[in-house]
Every structure is written in C-alpha cells, then in structure tokens.
Amino acid sequence: MAKLIRENVIAEALDLLDEVGLDAVSTRQLAKRLGVEQPSLYWHFHKKEDLLAAMAEAAMAPHATAPLPTGSDNWRDWFADNTRSFRRTLLTRRDGARLHAGSMPAGADLDRALRKYEFLLAAGLPAEDARTAMLTSSRFTVGSVLEEQADPDPRIDHEAAFEAGLALILRGLSGYHPAMQPEPISTAEYESQLNQLHERREELEEAETTLTSHDHGGGLAADDQNRLERVRGQLADVLQQIGDLKDRYADAGGAKPDPDGALGE
C-alpha cells in the first residue's frame, strides 16, 4: 500500500466536502475514496476534528496568498478588498463558512493577520479598534456567507446585502476616527477615474456578450467557459471599484452617490 501523503488526504477530503456537505463528511468515506483502511488516516489525523481543522486551513489558501497591504495602499480600498477576498474564498467550498467558523489563525496565517493589524495601526486606528475592526469584518463575512450557503435563494441578492454591510463598517471606521477619513478627491479626479472604470466595464461587458454568444444550446467549450469566468470575475471587481469610488467621493464631501453605487452595484 502506498504511503498516504497528508496534502493528498486533505485535498481528497475537500473534494468529499464539495460532494456531500460538511455533515456527511466522515473518515470512513474518506478512507474508502483513498483506497485505504480507516485507521491509516490516524497517521496524520488522530481525530476527525484534526482533519476538519486542516481542511479549514487548506480551504483558505486563495485568501492566504492574497497580497499583504503596503504603506502606499489606501486603507479603505485594502480593507474592502481584503474582506471581499475572504468572502470569495469561503464561497469556493460547499459549507465553507461552517468549515471555517471557530478556527483561529496560526503560524504563517497569524503572521499575516499581524501584518494587517499593523497596517491599520499605521493608518491611524487605535490598537483596540484595529483588533475590533478585523474581528468585526471577519465575523460579519462568515455570518453573511453562512446565511448565503444555507439559503441559496436566487431571489435574494446576497452580494448586495454583503456590500451594504461592508459599506457601513467602512463608514463607521471613517466617521469615528478623523485619521481614518478618506483622502480628499477632487471632482476632476473623481470624474476621470469613474470614466476610466466605466470604459473598462463596457469592454468587459462586450467580452462577456461575445463569449456567451458562442453557446448555441450545448454549453461552451472548456476554454471559452474559463475565459468567461475570468471576464465575469474581472467585471465584478470593476463594479466594486466603481461603488468604492462613489463612496469615497461622497465621504470626502462630494455629491451623494446613487444607492446602487453605494451598495457595490
């Protein structure tokens, strides 16, 4: 019998999670998928809780490899992007929020969390409030995704609800601490950046339309489907940037943005 590799066991366990959901994941089923006896798993995981913790850590890989903030980053843009990255990562796995709930960062993940904390301190947030801001955004995101995955009703715009809550968190931080107020942006700068983003939006929408037109009822070819997913991801990011820019302009004393923009469109 080939020696079990820990990373392979975790990857197979995550595939099992996507297929059957968290409640149905068992070491018995996992051992069967791996073609080994159940006790063989104990070499790496002494109990199921250890396996679930390893799965939760591995599931966070897309978020854990996202760029860390730098001194030149705008704190509002980074905070929003970091929170959205966390949400996207939770949504990549079935029951991703339930799997992650209750886990605590350790090792490299803890080092990353400390770097983020230090970035907020440098931006002007007091220590206690920086910790609270990170905890609040994390728990808000987990709760939001938990509800979304528990009730995937297509009539509910979960993303818009998430964006509205995130906007409230950002406004609360900006309004409570003068040092966290957004950098002033002139009307000319605002209009220039907004026009550039809308031009990019139009390009991506055109690309999306072109790719979807290739589907004549039998589905897209794999390459076209991958391109379509990338285009839609880029389009979602641009729409979020438009909403963020409108919020920033309003918070800096500009005209009040329309409700759709404030919610991330």
Secondary structure, 3 states (H helix, E strand, C coil): CCCCCHHHHHHHHHHHHHHHCHHHCCHHHHHHHHCCCHHHHHHCCCCHHHHHHHHHHHHCHHHHCCCCCCCCCCHHHHHHHHHHHHHHHHHCCCCHHHHHCCCCCCCHHHHHHHHHHHHHHHHCCCHHHHHHHHHHHHHHHHHHHHHHHHCCCCCCCHHHHHHHHHHHHHHHHHHHCHHHCCCCCCHHHHHHHHHHHHHHHHHHHHHHHHHHCCCCCCCCCHHHHHHHHHHHHHHHHHHHHHHHHHHHHHHCCCCCCCHHHHCCC
